[in-house]
Amino acid sequence: MVVIHRLLLQQQYRQHAQLFTPYTEEHHRYTQCLVNMSLSNYTAVRKTAQYCLKKCLSVMLNSRWFFIPLITKYLEPGKDISHEQLKGAIFCLSLPRITGYFAPQPCCCAM
């Protein structure tokens, strides 16, 4: 019983640490590099960076608010980007942690 209680406390501690991890300037620089690489013309670079971006989103739960403006600036009208960069931007915006930003919030009175 003590072991189960200890495991529950450890899980709660990890969740709390993820939620309240400060997003520093260094995190922002790494984020910018990851976004730039995940929109690369080279497939191998793009896929690896997108994988790292997905992992980063799972660790830094509130970091999606900083990813979205970096990605959407590539999708502005009149911006000249390649087909590969467009694919990368659409994939990044479709990541599960980011799509929660665009998904409509459920209405509590719609029963």
N, C-alpha and C positions, 0 to 999 in steps of 0.2 A: 504494500500500500504506500509506503514511503517513497519507493522508486517511482511509482506512477505520479504521485504528487510532485516529485522533483522534476520529472519530465514535463509535466504541464507548466510548471513555473519557468523552466528553461525555454519552452516554446513561446510563452507569453513574453519573456524577456527579449527573444529574437524578433518577434513581431513589433514590439515597442521600439526596439533599436532601429528597425527598418523604417518605421513610420516617422521617427523623429531624428533621422540622420540629417545633419545640416548639408545643404547644397552649397558648396564653396565655389570660389572663383576657379580653382583648379579643376573641380568637377565640370564646370562650364567649358573650360578649354578642351578637356577630353571629349565632352559631348559634341562640341563643334567639329573636332577632328573625326569623330565617329560618324557624324551626319555627313560630312564631306566625303568620307570614304564610302559610306553606304549609298551614295549617289554617283559613284564612279562609273566610268565607261567600261572598266574591266570587270568581267563577271566574277572572277575569283576574289578580287578585292572587295567588290560589292557584297557578295554573299558572306564573307568572313566578317566584315564590318556590321552587317545587318544582324548576324548572330550575336556579336558582342553588344550591339545596341539593345537587342532583346534581353540579354542577360542583365545589362545595366538597368533596364526598366524594371526587371523583377527584383533587383536589390534596392534601388532608389525609387520607392513607390511614387513619390510626388514629383519626380523629375520629368514626367511627361509634359508638364506645363512649360518647360524650357525647350523640349525637343520640338514641339509643334511649330513655333514660329521659325525655327531654323529650317524645318522641312518645307513649310508652305511658302517661304520666300522664293523657292525654286519653281513654284507653280504659278507665280504671278503672270498675268497676261503680258504678252510682248517679250517675255524672257526667252532667250534662245537656248534651249537645252536639248540634248540628244534623246533618242528613244530609250536608251539604257538608263539615263538619269531620270527620265519620267517613270520608268518601271520601278526604279529604286525608291523614288519619292512615294509612289502609290503603295508599294509594299510596306514602307516604313509607317505610313499612315494607317495601314490595315493591321498593324501589330495589335494583339489583344489589349495590352495596357493603354494604348493610345486610342483605340476605337471606343473605349468607355467615355472618352471626352466628347465624341460626336454622337453617341447613342442617346436617344431621348430618355429622359428620366421617367420612371414609372409613376403614374399618378396614384396616390393612396385612396382616392375616392372613386376609382373606376371599377368597382366591384359589381 
